[in-house]
């Protein structure tokens, strides 16, 4: 009986030591199961910078307003905040350049970023960045930047033709909505 108790006692010590080793390994920088340090991508770094900037802005707002935990439960959003993007130009941009894969869109800043794609019947691949900067249906509200595959420049006439196509489609959408 005495030998069995001794074995159980030793097993308990081993289990305790193993558990403590695993806990300590998890706390360390290398870790027990870590495959080594990872190198953050440019996108990860940019995301971290945006998050840090947002946290800094929120902290500054909190200091100015003297907010508390109870502010989380109030509806303190400004109801007068509007999106400063023309909906017709936005929709027309998506329709005219529908052959390009969309990488990101932000309707609050008015930016659409696409990946490379070939226009129907065209041989060269392009990518575009569209910036809708004003709520007015006006040519000054639209900025288009095109880039050819391989970093090639695009003729200004091509950029102008794309802008004209977007603005023409935007006007068509507005006329269609006014007839409703």
C-alpha positions as CSV (number, residue, x, y, z in Angstrom):
1,X,0.0,0.0,0.0
2,X,2.8,2.3,0.9
3,X,4.5,1.8,-2.6
4,X,1.3,2.6,-4.5
5,X,0.9,5.8,-2.6
6,X,4.4,6.8,-3.4
7,X,3.9,6.2,-7.1
8,X,0.8,8.3,-7.1
9,X,2.6,11.1,-5.2
10,X,5.5,11.0,-7.7
11,X,3.0,11.1,-10.7
12,X,1.3,14.1,-9.1
13,X,4.7,15.9,-8.8
14,X,5.5,15.1,-12.5
15,X,2.0,16.3,-13.6
16,X,2.4,19.5,-11.6
17,X,5.9,20.1,-13.0
18,X,4.7,19.5,-16.6
19,X,1.8,21.9,-16.1
20,X,4.0,24.6,-14.7
21,X,6.5,24.2,-17.5
22,X,3.7,24.5,-20.1
23,X,2.3,27.6,-18.4
24,X,5.8,29.2,-18.3
25,X,6.5,28.3,-21.9
26,X,3.2,30.0,-22.9
27,X,4.3,33.2,-21.1
28,X,7.7,33.4,-22.8
29,X,8.4,35.2,-26.1
30,X,9.4,32.1,-28.0
31,X,6.6,29.9,-26.7
32,X,6.6,26.1,-26.7
33,X,4.8,25.7,-30.0
34,X,5.9,29.0,-31.7
35,X,7.5,28.6,-35.1
36,X,9.7,31.7,-34.7
37,X,9.1,35.4,-35.1
38,X,6.9,36.4,-38.0
39,X,7.6,39.4,-40.2
40,X,4.6,41.7,-40.4
41,X,3.5,42.6,-43.9
42,X,3.1,46.2,-45.0
43,X,-0.6,45.8,-44.8
44,X,-0.3,44.6,-41.2
45,X,1.9,47.6,-40.3
46,X,-0.5,50.0,-42.0
47,X,-3.5,48.4,-40.2
48,X,-1.6,48.8,-36.9
49,X,-0.8,52.5,-37.6
50,X,-4.5,53.2,-38.4
51,X,-5.6,51.4,-35.2
52,X,-3.0,53.4,-33.2
53,X,-4.2,56.6,-34.7
54,X,-7.8,55.8,-34.0
55,X,-7.0,54.9,-30.4
56,X,-5.1,58.2,-30.0
57,X,-8.0,60.1,-31.5
58,X,-10.5,58.4,-29.2
59,X,-8.3,59.0,-26.2
60,X,-8.0,62.7,-27.1
61,X,-11.8,62.9,-27.5
62,X,-12.3,61.2,-24.2
63,X,-10.0,63.7,-22.4
64,X,-11.9,66.6,-24.0
65,X,-15.3,65.3,-23.3
66,X,-14.6,63.6,-19.9
67,X,-16.4,60.4,-21.0
68,X,-17.2,57.5,-18.7
69,X,-18.1,53.9,-19.1
70,X,-21.7,54.8,-19.3
71,X,-21.2,56.7,-22.5
72,X,-21.0,53.3,-24.2
73,X,-24.7,52.8,-23.6
74,X,-25.8,56.2,-24.8
75,X,-26.6,57.1,-28.4
76,X,-24.2,60.0,-28.8
77,X,-23.6,59.7,-32.5
78,X,-24.1,63.0,-34.4
79,X,-27.3,62.5,-36.5
80,X,-26.2,65.3,-38.8
81,X,-23.2,63.4,-40.1
82,X,-23.6,62.7,-43.8
83,X,-21.6,60.9,-46.4
84,X,-20.0,63.5,-48.7
85,X,-20.1,61.3,-51.8
86,X,-22.3,61.6,-54.9
87,X,-24.3,58.4,-55.1
88,X,-24.7,58.6,-58.9
89,X,-20.9,59.0,-59.5
90,X,-20.3,56.2,-57.0
91,X,-22.7,53.8,-58.6
92,X,-21.6,54.7,-62.1
93,X,-17.9,54.1,-61.2
94,X,-18.8,50.6,-60.0
95,X,-20.8,49.9,-63.2
96,X,-18.4,51.3,-65.8
97,X,-15.4,49.6,-64.2
98,X,-17.2,46.3,-63.4
99,X,-14.6,44.3,-65.2
100,X,-12.0,45.2,-62.6
101,X,-11.9,43.2,-59.4
102,X,-12.7,45.5,-56.4
103,X,-9.9,45.4,-53.7
104,X,-11.4,48.0,-51.3
105,X,-14.2,50.5,-51.1
106,X,-14.7,53.3,-48.6
107,X,-17.9,55.3,-49.2
108,X,-17.1,57.6,-46.3
109,X,-13.9,58.9,-47.9
110,X,-15.1,58.2,-51.5
111,X,-12.3,55.9,-52.5
112,X,-12.6,52.8,-54.7
113,X,-9.5,50.7,-55.3
114,X,-9.5,47.9,-57.9
115,X,-7.1,45.2,-58.9
116,X,-5.9,44.5,-62.4
117,X,-8.4,43.5,-65.0
118,X,-8.7,43.6,-68.8
119,X,-11.5,45.6,-70.4
120,X,-13.9,43.7,-72.7
121,X,-12.2,43.4,-76.1
122,X,-8.9,45.0,-74.8
123,X,-5.5,43.4,-74.5
124,X,-3.9,45.5,-71.8
125,X,-4.7,45.0,-68.1
126,X,-5.4,48.0,-65.9
127,X,-6.1,48.9,-62.3
128,X,-7.9,52.0,-61.1
129,X,-8.3,54.2,-58.1
130,X,-11.4,56.3,-58.1
131,X,-11.9,59.2,-55.8
132,X,-15.3,60.8,-55.4
133,X,-14.6,63.9,-53.4
134,X,-17.8,66.0,-53.5
135,X,-21.5,65.3,-53.2
136,X,-22.2,67.4,-56.4
137,X,-22.8,65.6,-59.8
138,X,-19.9,67.5,-61.3
139,X,-16.7,66.6,-63.2
140,X,-14.7,68.2,-60.4
141,X,-16.1,65.6,-58.0
142,X,-14.4,62.7,-59.8
143,X,-10.7,61.8,-59.9
144,X,-9.6,58.6,-61.7
145,X,-6.1,57.2,-61.6
146,X,-5.3,54.3,-64.0
147,X,-2.2,52.2,-64.0
148,X,-1.2,49.6,-66.6
149,X,0.0,46.2,-65.6
150,X,3.7,46.2,-64.8
151,X,3.6,49.8,-63.6
152,X,3.1,51.2,-67.0
153,X,1.7,54.7,-67.4
154,X,-1.6,55.2,-69.1
155,X,-2.3,57.9,-71.7
156,X,-4.2,60.9,-70.4
157,X,-6.8,60.4,-73.1
158,X,-7.6,57.0,-71.7
159,X,-8.1,58.4,-68.2
160,X,-10.3,61.2,-69.6
161,X,-12.4,58.6,-71.6
162,X,-13.0,56.6,-68.4
163,X,-13.9,59.7,-66.5
164,X,-16.3,60.8,-69.3
165,X,-17.9,57.3,-69.3
166,X,-18.4,57.4,-65.5
167,X,-19.9,60.9,-65.6
168,X,-22.2,60.0,-68.6
169,X,-23.5,56.9,-66.7
170,X,-23.9,59.0,-63.5
171,X,-26.1,61.5,-65.4
172,X,-28.1,58.6,-66.9
173,X,-28.7,57.2,-63.4
174,X,-29.9,60.6,-62.1
175,X,-32.3,61.0,-65.0
176,X,-33.7,57.5,-64.4
177,X,-34.2,58.3,-60.7
178,X,-35.9,61.7,-61.5
179,X,-38.4,59.8,-63.7
180,X,-39.6,57.7,-60.9
